[in-house]
Amino acid sequence: MRSPNFKSDIPKRSKITTEPKPFQLRVDERGKEKEERLRQQLEEELRLARERAEFKAQPANVLCKVPFLVLKPPLQPTEPEPFELQTENRAEAWQQREQRLHEKERELETIKRQLEMRRLEEEAKRVVQLRTKLSFRANPVRRYPSVAIKPSEKALTKPKSPEFLKKPSKKESNA
């Protein structure tokens, strides 16, 4: 057998490949802008730091001026006035408050004593009244009509033993 011939004379079509075109993203542009701003900001900060670090001396005007002198006051010193401490005022107010509280307590105690006295007097009166009520007084013997006992017309009840079990046992059914 002959082997198959895979080479044929059919012309092959060549495929067109895509040609890549350069492209630009907005992200790249923004990144470059931000980088540039940051670089400018750093340069500005460095420049300001150098300016601040530079030594600038102020003119020595103090050397030309008259030195400071303490002037005596033209008036006489003030006379001290009597003063009152707040603690004294508070202590006095506290004493007055304590005195009012003691007076109220005394009034309450007198009122309590009076109420207790009244209560005891009323209780004594009640006891006297109760004793007078409880004193023995004989009552006459009352007469009632006599009771007549009649025999019942109903028949006597016949006793019946209760059935505790619903089902009769085998022994009872056989018997």
Disulfide bonds with the S-S distance in Angstrom:
none
